[in-house]
């Protein structure tokens, strides 16, 4: 399969190069030149498959020609046998036709394990094959960093640098990163916010001269196509477990960077009958304002109880806009440049196409806490704040009650004890056995100023030590 840039002025690449490239050379994001599409009878035939076998059906076309089928099958089996629940992505029922898809059964208790555990194995295979060493650089608002480190720590040919906003992630999230101590893993706390971290990563990918031409940067955040690809699978899995494809399903997705919900959009484009996709945001609601008002307008960042969604600029939104602009790279490039400088609305017909599948809702901290408390009192089920936002948004904008509504459970509540306490619940979620000693482990992290040059100098010093 070939991949093209959303901005239309970068070379087509195969999967190996897309895995290693991240941003395209023209500043765009890579997407498949053509998506596979499955008829209902083929999707129906997958109903009895365990998760790793279903993942092979979905992922194989995207890596064909780069990863042999037998190698990919082993990767997928190894990836998902390390999850705590045998179903890998179990469904928990909250009410009639209302479910949570538990995507926190992986080693770091967040949905990002689904992609990053596979990403590490793909990266290891490709780098070993090429005899190449690379530098992983990523920004995290909470969960990406620990999932990336856990997924890639065994890779022999990488140095890993993860940036997070200092004192703006939960203690569990920080410790999940900072207690993995290795000569090739560097956790950097930036005295700024997540967007500052993300901007540093983007600028570093745009100019990699600080690596002296001896290394290349590899992205682990959701701009990397491999992340999106792996997340498509659980939409099919949830649907098949609820009567799909003979029954439509709706999904509510807590989202900041738009990657997870874009995977749902792709599942629909590939033939999965999805009735509705709900964009669930916190107070940093640029996506909700765009969908509800047709206004793309940046506002100052708010720090909330759902830090993984504390994002002003949603990087993956460009991939959806590319489709809304009929995959016209030059037009999309002009739009993105305009969006970086001023408030923007798009044409009515394009907006109508987006609203055909997407709805949105913004949930502030008070509503988040109310939802955590209400669901616990009604069901005994404890939501983390991100998932609570998804549940609340789904209940507010659900189009029909005859179609099952599935909220993506993006993280384990143990990561966000402050939110549980603020919700007024006297319940303390416990760390799973494999993390029971987390608060006793040695930590190592580096606190740096919000300065790109300082960060790049630090990285170069460690890479060429």
Order of alpha helices (4+ residues) and beta strands (2+ residues): beta-alpha-beta-alpha-alpha-alpha-beta-beta-alpha-beta-alpha-beta-alpha-beta-alpha-beta-alpha-beta-alpha-beta-alpha-alpha-alpha-alpha-beta-alpha-alpha-beta-alpha-beta-alpha
